[in-house]
Amino acid sequence: MAAAFLRNARTFHAMAWTESDRSGRRSAYPCAIAIELGLKAYLLHRGFSDDWNRTHLRHDLRKALRCARLAGLRDMPVGLAELAAVLGPLYASGDLRSGAVEPELTISLEAADRVISRFLDGVEIAIGMEGGAGP
């Protein structure tokens, strides 16, 4: 199941950056989903159940990031915690999905793209996927 979550994370990450209008408003929602699925892929690999993740973490990116760190996820790219801090509350509240707000990112969209890509690469290595998890 962890591999499926990671594949889905890669798909949402790709969706965020295929938009012709690369705005924070349009890219933020699929980026938040990619981060959530990447973190949950790692947690599934470490033995946390999907039900546990759904019940205890829900869509809280900051809580999921803390949990993944406590479960042993290391070498996360600089900027991931900042993205989780900015996107997390807006994602959990539904504001990103509705497009009601444009998050005020502390890094450029291009840097956010690289951070998420490196994060997902790190999760892939951590869970030992062979042959990549790309879409």
C-alpha positions, -999 to 999 in steps of 0.1 A, spaced: 0 0 0 29 24 7 40 21 -29 5 30 -42 5 60 -19 38 71 -32 28 66 -69 -3 88 -62 19 114 -45 40 116 -76 9 119 -98 -5 148 -77 30 165 -77 30 162 -115 -5 177 -117 6 207 -97 32 216 -123 14 208 -155 -10 237 -152 -5 264 -178 -10 290 -151 16 281 -125 1 301 -97 3 293 -60 -34 291 -59 -37 264 -86 -6 245 -76 -11 245 -39 -38 220 -36 -22 191 -55 11 200 -38 -5 196 -4 -19 163 -14 15 151 -27 31 160 6 3 142 26 5 111 5 43 110 6 43 113 44 16 87 47 34 63 23 64 64 47 42 59 77 25 29 61 59 15 54 68 19 91 37 0 101 11 27 107 -23 16 93 -43 37 68 -71 38 93 -47 52 120 -34 78 96 -69 88 86 -81 90 122 -51 106 139 -35 127 112 -63 135 89 -51 163 66 -27 178 91 6 181 72 25 194 102 14 166 124 21 140 97 56 155 92 63 153 130 50 117 131 72 107 101 102 122 117 95 104 150 91 72 129 126 77 114 123 97 82 155 116 78 172 139 54 141 158 44 148 187 20 151 222 34 118 239 28 95 209 34 86 220 70 79 255 57 56 242 30 38 220 55 34 250 78 20 272 51 -1 247 32 -12 225 61 -38 247 78 -53 258 44 -54 223 32 -70 209 64 -97 237 63 -106 231 27 -95 265 16 -70 252 -9 -95 229 -25 -120 257 -30 -93 280 -43 -105 306 -19 -70 317 -9 -36 319 -24 -10 307 1 19 330 8 48 307 1 81 316 16 99 301 -14 94 304 -51 71 279 -70 101 265 -87 118 259 -54 86 243 -40 86 220 -70 122 209 -62 115 205 -25 85 182 -31 104 162 -58 134 157 -35 111 148 -6 93 121 -27 127 108 -39 137 105 -3 106 86 7 111 63 -23 146 55 -11 134 51 25 107 26 16 130 8 -8 110 10 -39 126 -6 -70 124 9 -104 110 42 -93 75 53 -84 69 78 -112 36 80 -129 
